[in-house]
């Protein structure tokens, strides 16, 4: 075998981690998956598509669609979510990847947003190659398992702070694995495809956090597209390019000073890390999910109206998530990372969705006046790097929200876990209501019910092209 000869000829490569991971992904069968893993994968696919469609009508959504239509050549055999156009697999993966993150309504793992790479890549290739629902589910699970482990290998040490935090860098591993799985690549070709994972792994910069630019959403589109292209070119045939995870100078050597390569294969096929994913209930940053749950509960339980609010206190406040500017918010990301914005948007319109992020809403005087009433409490702000490490250990920091009204009353809500957390997972009924809300820009009524049933019965579909009518 060429890969073995290469390994024996190289003094640098002394392990066979890539071979193990590639063999797992290429050999994984639908029948290997526990029932609860299949259910979780279907829910993730459903709500990733819903998150993408929910952005329909926003200028950035139009940009994503236009970019997708202009990217790549070849057969137009994949569906552009929220638009319905048939475009190339690469173009669909890019556009749908960007759309999946645009509303910040997709899921969140221990290390980022695997769904915005894995699901668009899997769906584009699944449509293009006319794969069935079981194939797509299996590819999504394979993508999640490899993504999460590769990400855990390179998590930066606590003393690095935000340095090395590359959630749109390690995103590539899930996209490559999912796309390659649907190309039916054998273990050796899967190994080669993963070589492109390091090739396409971007520098873990923080420019999107520094600038709060909506360019951040594009990064997910690039990773989804790169995964499809990696699988496509490997299927055409390349030589060598093996054992990237065994290369001591690969991605783990550059993203952290304390790599943990044992994570590449840790309990692979036994501990399904897709089950550790938090499915977001609100279109906002992960660390605002729990504050939103608590706030929505205290407002609805006590029938509090926007005009009654004197002040809102959150304790502990999430660090770097209390953005407020009296002149307004400069971008979707700026708003999505702001507790004050989210609370004000909810008070003005309880049902989440695209309307929260209309351009005019970002500097609406009424919204800004409400946002100005949100205050941090007395506790030390929640450090997000620590919060992610706690999440990886199965822990979560609780929160308290107090609303003071103008007539002197106070209402407090304490909450330990957000809805959608692995320990407080959405039910099928919850998932339907969320999907219904997400799909409002596209359609409503009976068609939503039909789309929900079709996607949650994905394993029964022989060719996922049959479901394209439900994607816009």
Secondary structure, DSSP 8 states (H G I E B T S, - for coil): -HHHHHHHH-SS----HHHHHHHHHHH--GGGS-HHHHHHHHHHHHHHHHHHHHTTTSHHHHHHHHHHHTS--S---EE-TTT--EE-HHHHHHHHHHHHHHTS-S-B-SSS-THHHHHHHHHHHHHHTT--HHHHHHHHHHHHHHHHHHHHHT---GGGTTTT--TTTTHHHHHHHHHHHHTT--HHHHHHHHHHHHHT------HHHHH--THHHHHHHHHHHHHHHHHHHHHH-------GGG-TTSTHHHH-SS--GGGGGTTTTTS-GGGG-B--SSSS-GGGHHHHHHHHHHHHHTT--GGGEEEEEEES-BTT-B---TT--SSHHHHHTBHHHHHHHHHH-SS-SGGGG-HHHHT-HHHHHHHTTEEE-SS--B-HHHHHHHHHTT----EEEEEEETTS-EEEEEESS-TTBTTB---HHHHHHHHHHHGGGT--THHHHHHHHHHTTGGG-S-GGGGGGG--
